[in-house]
Amino acid sequence: MIHASIRMKFAARQFSKARDILDSLVERTRVSPGCVECYVYQDVKENRVLLFEQWWEREADLDRHLRSELYGQVVLVMEMAKEFPVVRFSQISTTSGMEAVAKSRGVVGPATPPP
């Protein structure tokens, strides 16, 4: 699995437009072959910062997406950024969830959420 993220900071006049464009891309990206998830987040501590995050099943799926017209719109948003965006692609070999928390905290048996 590949995790792709882009952190971008915008000038006040560009922020809303960038957020709207990225928001419009989320659902279209989610239905792309191999896309597991796609999100856009707004930083609550730093003004006018957005994070565009995607999860891909295989590198080939991500490569196809990076060449797509849809991703071309992401590139245009990156060009609108006030500062150079932080772009990361991370290969994920394993993932775990609450079981890792339970194990680390010494919980015996299945970790169950509170009622």
N, CA and C of each residue as an Amber inpcrd file, in Angstrom:
protein
   345
   0.8460000  -1.1660000   0.0000000   0.0000000   0.0000000   0.0000000
   0.8960000   1.2350000   0.0000000   0.4310000   2.2840000  -0.6710000
   1.1840000   3.5270000  -0.7500000   0.3380000   4.6480000  -0.1550000
   0.9570000   5.4100000   0.7330000   0.3230000   6.5860000   1.3090000
   0.9330000   7.8010000   0.6180000   0.0960000   8.6350000   0.0280000
   0.5440000   9.8500000  -0.6490000  -0.0420000  11.0450000   0.0820000
   0.7940000  12.0240000   0.3930000   0.2790000  13.2240000   1.0620000
   0.9540000  14.4680000   0.5090000   0.1750000  15.5470000   0.4960000
   0.6750000  16.8410000   0.0560000   0.2000000  17.8750000   1.0730000
   1.1470000  18.5540000   1.6980000   0.8290000  19.6210000   2.6510000
   1.1150000  20.9430000   1.9620000   0.0950000  21.8240000   1.9500000
   0.2200000  23.0850000   1.2180000  -0.2670000  24.2580000   2.0590000
   0.4570000  25.3560000   1.9930000   0.0590000  26.5940000   2.6660000
  -0.2700000  27.6240000   1.5980000  -1.3890000  28.3390000   1.8070000
  -1.8810000  29.2700000   0.8000000  -1.9910000  30.6900000   1.3390000
  -1.8850000  31.6440000   0.4330000  -2.1890000  33.0280000   0.7660000
  -3.6940000  33.1330000   1.0000000  -4.1010000  34.1330000   1.7530000
  -5.5180000  34.2830000   2.1070000  -6.4210000  34.2990000   0.8790000
  -5.9990000  34.9710000  -0.1670000  -6.8530000  35.1080000  -1.3550000
  -6.9860000  33.8080000  -2.1540000  -6.0840000  32.8480000  -1.9570000
  -6.0980000  31.5940000  -2.7080000  -6.6780000  30.4240000  -1.9120000
  -6.7620000  30.5680000  -0.6020000  -7.0930000  29.4340000   0.2530000
  -8.4550000  28.8060000  -0.0730000  -9.4990000  29.5980000  -0.1110000
 -10.8430000  29.0480000  -0.3470000 -10.9430000  28.3540000  -1.7000000
 -10.3480000  28.9600000  -2.7080000 -10.3800000  28.3570000  -4.0450000
  -9.6450000  27.0170000  -4.0430000  -8.4660000  26.9700000  -3.4150000
  -7.7000000  25.7230000  -3.3500000  -8.4820000  24.6430000  -2.5990000
  -9.0800000  25.0220000  -1.4750000  -9.8600000  24.0600000  -0.6900000
 -11.0390000  23.5220000  -1.4980000 -11.7250000  24.3940000  -2.2050000
 -12.8710000  23.9700000  -3.0190000 -12.4460000  23.0170000  -4.1300000
 -11.3290000  23.3150000  -4.7860000 -10.8550000  22.4370000  -5.8590000
 -10.4890000  21.0660000  -5.3020000  -9.7080000  21.0330000  -4.2230000
  -9.3150000  19.7460000  -3.6350000 -10.5370000  18.9730000  -3.1510000
 -11.4840000  19.6760000  -2.5440000 -12.7060000  19.0180000  -2.0730000
 -13.4560000  18.3780000  -3.2390000 -13.4600000  19.0510000  -4.3790000
 -14.1630000  18.5020000  -5.5470000 -13.4430000  17.2770000  -6.1240000
 -12.1610000  17.1300000  -5.8130000 -11.3830000  16.0020000  -6.3370000
 -11.4880000  14.7480000  -5.4810000 -11.8900000  14.8900000  -4.2320000
 -11.8850000  13.7560000  -3.3010000 -12.7260000  12.5960000  -3.8150000
 -13.9870000  12.8260000  -4.1020000 -14.8630000  11.7260000  -4.5310000
 -14.4330000  11.1430000  -5.8720000 -13.9910000  11.9930000  -6.7780000
 -13.5410000  11.4910000  -8.0840000 -12.2750000  10.6560000  -7.9470000
 -11.4160000  11.0200000  -7.0090000 -10.2020000  10.2350000  -6.7810000
 -10.5540000   8.9040000  -6.1340000 -11.4840000   8.9040000  -5.1900000
 -11.8680000   7.6710000  -4.4830000 -12.3650000   6.5790000  -5.4140000
 -12.9430000   6.9490000  -6.5370000 -13.4490000   5.9370000  -7.4680000
 -12.4190000   5.5540000  -8.5250000 -11.2260000   6.1180000  -8.4420000
 -10.1540000   5.7400000  -9.3650000  -9.6890000   4.3220000  -9.0530000
  -9.3400000   3.5380000 -10.0730000  -8.8750000   2.1680000  -9.8350000
  -7.6810000   2.1400000  -8.8760000  -7.8090000   1.3480000  -7.8190000
  -6.7280000   1.1760000  -6.8590000  -6.7220000   2.1550000  -5.7100000
  -7.5750000   3.1760000  -5.7510000  -7.6250000   4.1300000  -4.6440000
  -8.3830000   3.5050000  -3.4760000  -7.7550000   3.4980000  -2.3160000
  -8.3790000   2.9660000  -1.1060000  -9.1430000   4.0730000  -0.3950000
  -8.5180000   5.2320000  -0.2440000  -9.1410000   6.3860000   0.4040000
  -8.5170000   7.6640000  -0.1090000  -9.2430000   8.7590000   0.0420000
  -8.7490000  10.0840000  -0.3070000  -9.4450000  11.0900000   0.6060000
  -8.6710000  12.0220000   1.1580000  -9.2080000  13.0230000   2.0790000
  -8.5360000  14.3590000   1.8350000  -9.2070000  15.4280000   2.2110000
  -8.5760000  16.7400000   2.3050000  -8.8650000  17.2420000   3.7210000
  -7.8110000  17.7090000   4.3900000  -7.9090000  18.1970000   5.7660000
  -7.4390000  19.6380000   5.8280000  -8.0520000  20.3880000   6.7630000
  -7.6190000  21.7530000   7.0400000  -6.9510000  21.7650000   8.3990000
  -5.7480000  22.2990000   8.4710000  -5.0090000  22.3740000   9.7350000
  -5.7300000  23.3330000  10.6840000  -6.0050000  22.8990000  11.9000000
  -6.7070000  23.7540000  12.8600000  -5.7550000  24.6600000  13.6400000
  -4.4640000  24.3690000  13.5820000  -3.4840000  25.1650000  14.3230000
  -2.7500000  26.1790000  13.4550000  -2.6720000  25.9070000  12.1720000
  -1.9480000  26.8110000  11.2770000  -2.8950000  27.3000000  10.1870000
  -3.0250000  28.6020000  10.0690000  -3.9520000  29.2010000   9.1090000
  -3.6060000  28.8520000   7.6700000  -4.6580000  28.5610000   6.9100000
  -4.5740000  28.3680000   5.4650000  -3.6400000  27.2420000   5.0310000
  -3.6140000  26.1620000   5.8190000  -2.8310000  24.9730000   5.4710000
  -3.7860000  23.8240000   5.1950000  -3.5870000  23.1510000   4.0740000
  -4.3910000  21.9870000   3.6950000  -3.4840000  20.7760000   3.5180000
  -4.0480000  19.6180000   3.8270000  -3.3690000  18.3470000   3.5990000
  -4.2540000  17.5150000   2.6840000  -3.7110000  17.1310000   1.5520000
  -4.4140000  16.2500000   0.6150000  -3.7800000  14.8820000   0.7620000
  -4.5790000  13.8930000   1.1550000  -4.0540000  12.5730000   1.5030000
  -4.7650000  11.4890000   0.7000000  -3.9720000  10.5380000   0.2010000
  -4.5090000   9.4230000  -0.5830000  -3.8380000   8.1270000  -0.1490000
  -4.5740000   7.0330000  -0.2620000  -4.0600000   5.6880000   0.0040000
  -4.3190000   4.8480000  -1.2390000  -3.2570000   4.1930000  -1.7510000
  -3.3340000   3.4200000  -2.9900000  -2.9470000   1.9710000  -2.7470000
  -3.6470000   1.0480000  -3.4310000  -3.3720000  -0.3820000  -3.2710000
  -1.9860000  -0.7610000  -3.7840000  -1.6380000  -0.2730000  -4.9740000
  -0.3790000  -0.6540000  -5.6130000   0.3020000   0.5710000  -6.2260000
   1.5940000   0.4540000  -6.4030000   2.3640000   1.5380000  -7.0160000
   1.8800000   1.8160000  -8.4370000   1.5010000   0.7780000  -9.1630000
   1.0060000   0.9640000 -10.5310000  -0.2590000   1.8160000 -10.5480000
  -1.1180000   1.6420000  -9.5480000  -2.3420000   2.4520000  -9.4480000
  -1.9900000   3.9180000  -9.2140000  -1.0540000   4.1570000  -8.3090000
  -0.6240000   5.5240000  -8.0350000   0.0350000   6.1350000  -9.2720000
   0.8990000   5.3950000  -9.9360000   1.5640000   5.9070000 -11.1390000
   0.5480000   6.3220000 -12.2000000  -0.4560000   5.4860000 -12.4100000
  -1.5030000   5.7990000 -13.3910000  -2.2210000   7.0880000 -12.9820000
  -2.5060000   7.2070000 -11.6920000  -3.1880000   8.4060000 -11.1930000
  -2.3190000   9.6600000 -11.3680000  -1.0170000   9.5420000 -11.0990000
  -0.1240000  10.7000000 -11.2180000  -0.0570000  11.2230000 -12.6550000
  -0.3170000  10.3590000 -13.6250000  -0.3100000  10.7580000 -15.0380000
  -1.6890000  11.2330000 -15.5130000  -2.6990000  11.1330000 -14.6670000
  -4.0740000  11.4250000 -15.0830000  -4.3660000  12.9260000 -15.1390000
  -5.4060000  13.2610000 -15.8800000  -5.8950000  14.6300000 -15.9470000
  -6.3770000  15.0900000 -14.5660000  -6.9550000  14.1690000 -13.8250000
  -7.4320000  14.4780000 -12.4690000  -6.2800000  14.9670000 -11.5910000
  -5.1470000  14.2710000 -11.6500000  -4.0010000  14.6910000 -10.8420000
  -3.4050000  15.9950000 -11.3690000  -3.6070000  16.2680000 -12.6290000
  -3.1770000  17.5500000 -13.1730000  -3.8170000  18.7180000 -12.4280000
  -5.0550000  18.5230000 -11.9590000  -5.7260000  19.5550000 -11.1670000
  -5.0660000  19.7070000  -9.7990000  -4.5690000  18.6040000  -9.2440000
  -3.8320000  18.6670000  -7.9760000  -2.5510000  19.4770000  -8.1840000
  -1.8820000  19.2500000  -9.2890000  -0.6570000  19.9970000  -9.5960000
  -0.9620000  21.4910000  -9.7030000  -2.0670000  21.8460000 -10.3280000
  -2.4480000  23.2600000 -10.4230000  -2.6610000  23.8700000  -9.0400000
  -3.2780000  23.1060000  -8.1260000  -3.4720000  23.5930000  -6.7540000
  -2.1190000  23.7590000  -6.0720000  -1.2030000  22.8090000  -6.2740000
   0.1320000  22.9400000  -5.6850000   0.8110000  24.2140000  -6.1700000
   0.5940000  24.5690000  -7.4300000   1.1950000  25.7820000  -7.9860000
   0.5930000  27.0510000  -7.3760000  -0.6020000  26.9470000  -6.8140000
  -1.2480000  28.0800000  -6.1540000  -0.6840000  28.3180000  -4.7490000
   0.0170000  27.3520000  -4.2070000   0.4970000  27.4300000  -2.8220000
   1.4630000  28.5930000  -2.6310000   1.4190000  29.1450000  -1.4370000
   2.2780000  30.2740000  -1.0570000   3.7240000  29.8240000  -0.8630000
   3.8920000  28.6090000  -0.3600000   5.2080000  28.0190000  -0.1200000
   5.2940000  26.7150000  -0.9010000   6.5220000  26.2310000  -1.0950000
   6.7030000  24.9750000  -1.7940000   6.0040000  23.8590000  -1.0220000
   5.1150000  23.0790000  -1.6500000   4.3840000  22.0200000  -0.9360000
   5.3080000  20.9040000  -0.4590000   4.8880000  20.2460000   0.5990000
   5.6010000  19.0690000   1.0950000   4.8720000  17.8540000   0.5310000
   5.5390000  17.1250000  -0.3550000   4.9550000  15.9650000  -1.0340000
   5.6700000  14.7190000  -0.5290000   4.8720000  13.7170000  -0.1040000
   5.4590000  12.4660000   0.4000000   4.7090000  11.2640000  -0.1650000
   5.4870000  10.2510000  -0.5490000   4.9500000   8.9680000  -0.9600000
   5.6170000   7.9180000  -0.0730000   4.8220000   7.1950000   0.7030000
   5.3600000   6.2170000   1.6580000   4.8300000   4.8310000   1.3460000
   5.7370000   3.8720000   1.2410000   5.3570000   2.4690000   1.0600000
   5.0100000   1.9010000   2.4400000   3.8340000   1.3230000   2.5760000
   3.3830000   0.7440000   3.8430000   3.3470000  -0.7750000   3.6730000
   4.1420000  -1.4830000   4.4790000   4.1730000  -2.9400000   4.3340000
   3.1980000  -3.6310000   5.2870000   2.9540000  -3.0630000   6.4480000
   1.9800000  -3.6440000   7.3820000   1.2340000  -2.5250000   8.0870000
   0.0350000  -2.8380000   8.5320000  -0.7360000  -1.9080000   9.3440000
  -1.3900000  -2.6840000  10.4780000  -1.6900000  -1.9900000  11.5560000
  -2.4300000  -2.5880000  12.6620000  -3.3240000  -1.5180000  13.2500000
  -4.1600000  -1.9150000  14.1690000  -5.1180000  -0.9850000  14.7480000
  -5.1320000  -1.0680000  16.2600000  -6.3260000  -1.1480000  16.8060000
  -6.5050000  -1.1600000  18.2610000  -5.7760000  -2.3180000  18.9250000
  -5.5720000  -3.4090000  18.1980000  -4.8580000  -4.5410000  18.7990000
  -3.4370000  -4.1440000  19.1960000  -2.8090000  -3.2490000  18.4380000
  -1.4670000  -2.7760000  18.7810000  -1.5090000  -1.9210000  20.0520000
  -2.5500000  -1.1080000  20.1920000  -2.7080000  -0.2950000  21.4020000
  -2.9130000  -1.2050000  22.6040000  -3.8050000  -2.1940000  22.4600000
  -4.0840000  -3.1260000  23.5530000  -2.8260000  -3.8930000  23.9450000
  -2.0870000  -4.3610000  22.9730000  -0.8650000  -5.1120000  23.2570000
   0.1500000  -4.2380000  23.9950000   0.3520000  -3.0120000  23.5150000
   1.3130000  -2.1080000  24.1330000   0.9160000  -1.7190000  25.5540000
  -0.3760000  -1.6540000  25.8020000  -0.8590000  -1.2560000  27.1230000
  -1.1010000  -2.4450000  28.0430000  -0.8050000  -3.6580000  27.5390000
  -0.9210000  -4.8490000  28.3650000  -2.3380000  -5.3240000  28.5910000
  -3.2530000  -4.9760000  27.7050000  -4.6440000  -5.4180000  27.8200000
  -4.7320000  -6.8700000  27.3670000  -5.3450000  -7.7090000  28.2010000
  -5.5040000  -9.1150000  27.8740000  -6.8650000  -9.2970000  27.2070000
  -6.8960000 -10.0530000  26.1320000  -8.1460000 -10.3040000  25.4190000
  -8.4010000  -9.2040000  24.3920000  -9.5280000  -9.3100000  23.7090000
  -9.8100000  -8.3280000  22.6660000 -10.0790000  -6.9510000  23.2570000
  -9.5300000  -5.9520000  22.5950000  -9.7900000  -4.5630000  23.0290000
 -11.1900000  -4.1940000  22.5420000 -12.0250000  -3.7740000  23.4530000
 -13.3780000  -3.3960000  23.0760000 -13.5950000  -1.9370000  23.3960000
 -14.2930000  -1.2390000  22.5250000 -14.5580000   0.1730000  22.7840000
 -15.5440000   0.3130000  23.9440000 -15.4660000   1.4220000  24.6570000
 -16.4090000   1.6530000  25.7450000 -17.8310000   1.7620000  25.2140000
 -18.8160000   1.4480000  26.0670000 -20.2240000   1.5280000  25.6380000
 -20.6540000   2.9320000  25.3120000
